[in-house]
């Protein structure tokens, strides 16, 4: 039944589309399809996920929506999808810009950006806030430490280790992405151009992403 639902869903997403898909302007000649996700190898320690949990989300292509449970795999740069939380089957939809995953606090989308150093940032991003030309985005960056063999007979082999850190960005008026830390001084530099922000920063601390969103809502009001 689940596979039938998935098949109907992907057909809806690909109505009026050719068998070629486009991601970041590059042609992918493979037919649009859902792929069953292979499990992460057991020989790794750590996790390829910033959050291991499958979270409730709406999958939206601008014309159709579907409820599902998703999590982002930073090592493989894919969004893993479950139709039912308690199923073992994990699927991956095609990487299309039109497909967005709408969660409670953010949206997952795929696009191409350029940072302040002129470097391209390609792949999935998390959109925490977008309004009036200001965007607060994040990119879960994987850190893969390769396996290390034992150096002496007293040591033990160290398995490969996966870790994921969140890198945050601010974009203003479509300009290049500015990397920021979740620290008050980083946002003071960018958003102290309005007089009302001076007392705001005195009275409100920035400790997490929700604090940033509240600050941006006040700035744009």
C-alpha positions as MATLAB code, in Angstrom:
seq = 'XXXXXXXXXXXXXXXXXXXXXXXXXXXXXXXXXXXXXXXXXXXXXXXXXXXXXXXXXXXXXXXXXXXXXXXXXXXXXXXXXXXXXXXXXXXXXXXXXXXXXXXXXXXXXXXXXXXXXXXXXXXXXXXXXXXXXXXXXXXXXXXXXXXXXXXXXXXXXXXXXXXXXXXXXXXXXXXXXXXXXXXXXXXXXXXXXXXXXXXXXXXXXXXXXXXXXXXXXXXXX';
ca = [
       0.000    0.000    0.000;
       2.831    2.377    0.869;
       4.534    1.794   -2.472;
       1.220    2.466   -4.231;
       0.847    5.779   -2.389;
       4.431    6.727   -3.257;
       3.892    5.879   -6.907;
       0.776    8.044   -7.110;
       2.603   10.853   -5.335;
       5.586   10.922   -7.668;
       3.314   10.747  -10.698;
       1.543   13.869   -9.432;
       4.902   15.577   -8.934;
       6.060   14.762  -12.435;
       2.931   15.603  -14.436;
       3.863   17.682  -17.478;
       7.572   16.965  -16.892;
       9.905   15.267  -19.347;
      12.025   12.286  -18.379;
      14.914   14.670  -17.831;
      15.191   16.598  -14.569;
      17.194   19.699  -13.772;
      19.120   20.376  -10.609;
      21.268   23.516  -10.390;
      21.043   23.866  -14.149;
      22.628   20.480  -14.813;
      20.678   17.951  -16.846;
      20.044   14.586  -15.249;
      18.975   12.116  -17.924;
      17.655    9.525  -15.468;
      13.869    9.149  -15.235;
      12.237   10.708  -12.199;
      11.746    8.023   -9.587;
      11.790    7.215   -5.894;
      14.858    5.370   -4.675;
      14.890    3.092   -1.651;
      17.525    4.387    0.748;
      20.340    2.050    1.808;
      21.292    2.005    5.480;
      24.401    3.790    6.709;
      27.235    1.239    7.173;
      27.493   -0.145   10.696;
      31.275    0.314   10.754;
      30.850    4.075   11.161;
      30.525    5.787   14.516;
      28.623    9.030   14.882;
      25.745    9.959   12.610;
      25.222   11.545    9.167;
      22.231   13.433   10.595;
      22.066   16.694   12.511;
      18.838   15.257   13.918;
      18.393   11.472   13.775;
      14.617   11.680   14.130;
      12.151   11.554   11.264;
      10.119   14.744   11.683;
       6.599   15.400   10.358;
       6.624   17.474    7.183;
       4.636   18.414    4.119;
       6.270   17.677    0.787;
       5.286   20.477   -1.592;
       6.067   21.004   -5.269;
       3.924   24.122   -5.630;
       0.984   22.169   -7.036;
       0.624   19.143   -4.778;
       1.346   18.425   -1.122;
       1.732   15.236    0.857;
       2.246   14.481    4.542;
       5.350   12.473    5.382;
       8.232   12.133    7.837;
      11.676   13.337    6.786;
      15.262   13.750    7.914;
      18.290   15.187    6.131;
      21.371   13.060    5.501;
      24.254   15.553    5.374;
      26.873   13.055    4.232;
      24.932   12.004    1.137;
      23.070   15.334    0.739;
      19.660   13.694    0.462;
      16.328   14.048    2.225;
      15.162   10.673    3.478;
      11.396   10.141    3.432;
       9.040    7.843    5.297;
       5.322    7.800    4.583;
       4.671    6.212    7.983;
       6.937    6.851   10.946;
       6.998    3.206   12.071;
       7.944    1.716    8.698;
      11.480    0.482    7.979;
      11.384    1.575    4.352;
      13.220    4.820    3.611;
      12.876    6.558    0.257;
      14.553    9.453   -1.530;
      12.822   11.757   -3.994;
      14.619   13.304   -6.987;
      16.666   16.439   -6.300;
      14.409   19.054   -7.847;
      14.257   22.733   -6.952;
      10.470   22.659   -7.087;
      10.225   20.095   -4.272;
      10.321   21.572   -0.778;
       9.985   19.867    2.573;
       8.027   22.064    4.984;
       8.672   21.320    8.657;
       7.477   23.114   11.762;
      10.438   25.501   12.154;
      12.036   25.509    8.708;
      11.866   24.384    5.096;
      14.354   22.124    3.344;
      15.039   23.114   -0.246;
      17.758   22.684   -2.843;
      19.434   25.531   -4.707;
      22.775   27.079   -5.577;
      24.292   30.064   -3.772;
      27.578   31.960   -3.680;
      29.231   33.007   -0.414;
      31.272   36.124    0.315;
      34.452   34.435   -0.896;
      32.906   33.662   -4.266;
      32.605   29.953   -3.498;
      29.572   28.031   -4.701;
      27.306   26.373   -2.155;
      25.277   23.658   -3.842;
      22.793   21.317   -2.253;
      20.086   21.271    0.344;
      19.619   24.246    2.656;
      17.396   24.915    5.644;
      15.264   28.054    5.377;
      14.408   29.417    8.827;
      13.249   32.855    7.708;
      12.530   34.560    4.393;
      10.791   37.945    4.231;
      11.300   41.398    2.733;
      14.610   40.540    1.076;
      16.166   38.928    4.161;
      16.885   35.212    4.480;
      18.213   33.241    7.420;
      19.515   29.952    6.056;
      21.551   27.042    7.328;
      23.546   24.238    5.778;
      24.289   21.056    7.755;
      27.949   20.367    6.947;
      29.283   16.825    7.344;
      32.671   16.067    8.819;
      33.883   12.594    7.913;
      36.950   11.414    9.806;
      38.482    8.461    8.011;
      39.138    5.176    9.769;
      42.584    4.930   11.343;
      44.431    1.625   11.758;
      46.118    0.881   15.060;
      49.636    2.333   15.204;
      50.964   -0.200   17.680;
      49.967   -3.570   19.055;
      48.559   -1.818   22.110;
      46.238    0.430   20.129;
      42.907   -0.385   18.544;
      41.656    0.461   15.089;
      39.510    3.589   15.038;
      36.418    3.326   12.829;
      35.378    6.112   10.505;
      33.414    8.785   12.361;
      30.584   10.963   11.075;
      29.693   14.330   12.556;
      27.418   17.139   11.369;
      27.666   20.821   12.242;
      25.215   23.542   11.269;
      26.616   26.492    9.316;
      24.359   29.564    9.314;
      24.020   32.278    6.684;
      22.290   35.622    6.201;
      21.334   36.838    2.742;
      20.150   40.400    2.131;
      18.441   41.474   -1.091;
      19.726   38.510   -3.089;
      23.390   39.265   -2.347;
      26.026   36.668   -1.550;
      25.605   34.607    1.579;
      27.213   35.945    4.733;
      28.253   33.250    7.187;
      27.225   34.049   10.761;
      27.534   32.449   14.155;
      24.658   32.382   16.608;
      26.254   35.239   18.486;
      24.831   38.686   19.106;
      27.808   40.605   17.719;
      27.539   38.926   14.318;
      23.972   40.160   13.912;
      24.686   43.602   15.331;
      27.066   44.203   12.442;
      24.361   43.362    9.922;
      21.204   44.767   11.491;
      22.121   47.869   13.484;
      21.271   50.207   10.594;
      17.820   50.840   12.091;
      17.746   52.915   15.317;
      15.181   50.608   16.922;
      17.666   47.727   16.825;
      20.082   49.326   19.302;
      17.758   48.912   22.311;
      16.585   45.568   20.937;
      20.073   44.070   21.090;
      20.506   45.463   24.604;
      17.333   43.813   25.838;
      17.390   40.560   23.871;
      20.066   37.907   23.682;
      20.704   35.654   20.696;
      21.401   32.090   21.747;
      19.721   29.963   19.098;
      17.974   30.023   15.742;
      14.598   30.950   17.225;
      16.153   34.071   18.757;
      17.462   35.024   15.316;
      14.028   34.579   13.742;
      12.408   36.775   16.408;
      15.058   39.429   15.845;
      14.532   39.391   12.072;
      10.760   39.622   12.484;
      11.228   42.706   14.648;
      13.766   44.191   12.233;
      11.391   43.765    9.289;
       8.297   45.017   11.120;
];
